[in-house]
Amino acid sequence: MDQQLASLLVNFWTTGDLDSAKVLADRVQELPAEDVAPALVEFHALVEFHAVAKFAPALAELGQHDPEGVNAVLRAYAEGVGRLRHEQENFPP
């Protein structure tokens, strides 16, 4: 992934402010879609991973009371990641 693009994505994601969005938009326009699309998919996967990791303690507690519930959550996450990979393979449509 282009390091500048990665840095701009992270900066925008953490701040969410308009100036960061403008800088990111300018940089994205300078790059070919073949470079931007995989970077966006990789960033999306990273954000999804951290979202699941954030809820790991709650999943562990749920697992003590409802192991099948944890399995359902993890299956849904795995299916989502699987779709994400297929979308990347099929880009552009």
C-alpha positions in Angstrom: 0.0 0.0 0.0 1.2 3.5 -0.8 2.5 4.8 2.6 1.3 8.3 2.0 -2.2 7.1 1.1 -2.1 4.8 4.2 -1.2 7.7 6.4 -3.9 9.9 5.0 -6.5 7.1 5.4 -5.5 6.6 9.1 -5.5 10.4 9.7 -8.9 10.9 8.2 -10.3 7.8 10.0 -9.0 8.9 13.4 -9.9 12.6 13.1 -12.9 12.5 10.8 -12.5 16.2 10.0 -13.1 18.0 6.7 -9.5 19.1 6.2 -8.3 15.5 6.4 -11.0 14.4 4.0 -9.9 17.1 1.5 -6.2 16.1 1.7 -7.2 12.4 1.2 -9.5 13.2 -1.7 -6.7 15.2 -3.4 -4.3 12.4 -3.0 -6.7 9.7 -4.2 -7.3 11.8 -7.4 -3.6 11.7 -8.2 -3.4 7.9 -8.1 -4.6 5.3 -10.5 -7.7 3.3 -9.5 -5.6 0.1 -9.6 -3.5 1.5 -6.7 -6.4 3.1 -4.7 -8.9 0.2 -4.8 -6.6 -2.4 -3.2 -5.5 0.1 -0.6 -9.1 0.9 0.3 -10.0 -2.9 0.6 -6.9 -3.5 2.8 -7.8 -0.5 5.0 -11.4 -1.7 5.3 -10.2 -5.2 6.4 -7.9 -3.6 9.0 -10.7 -1.5 10.4 -13.0 -4.6 10.5 -10.3 -6.6 12.3 -9.9 -3.9 15.0 -13.6 -3.6 15.4 -13.8 -7.3 16.2 -10.8 -7.1 18.4 -12.4 -4.3 20.4 -15.3 -6.7 21.2 -13.1 -9.7 22.0 -13.6 -9.4 25.8 -17.4 -9.2 25.4 -17.2 -12.3 23.1 -15.2 -14.1 25.7 -17.8 -13.4 28.3 -20.6 -14.4 26.0 -18.7 -17.6 25.3 -19.0 -18.6 29.0 -22.8 -18.4 28.8 -23.5 -19.0 25.1 -20.7 -20.7 23.1 -23.0 -21.1 20.1 -23.7 -17.4 20.1 -19.9 -16.7 19.8 -19.7 -19.2 17.0 -22.5 -17.4 15.2 -20.8 -14.0 15.5 -17.4 -15.5 14.3 -19.1 -17.2 11.4 -20.8 -14.0 10.3 -17.5 -12.2 10.5 -15.7 -14.8 8.5 -18.4 -14.7 5.8 -18.0 -10.9 5.6 -14.3 -11.2 5.2 -14.8 -13.9 2.5 -17.1 -11.5 0.6 -14.6 -8.8 0.9 -11.9 -10.9 -0.7 -14.2 -11.9 -3.6 -15.1 -8.2 -4.1 -11.4 -7.4 -4.4 -10.8 -10.2 -6.9 -13.7 -9.0 -9.0 -12.6 -5.3 -9.0 -13.4 -3.6 -11.3 -16.8 -5.3 -12.0 
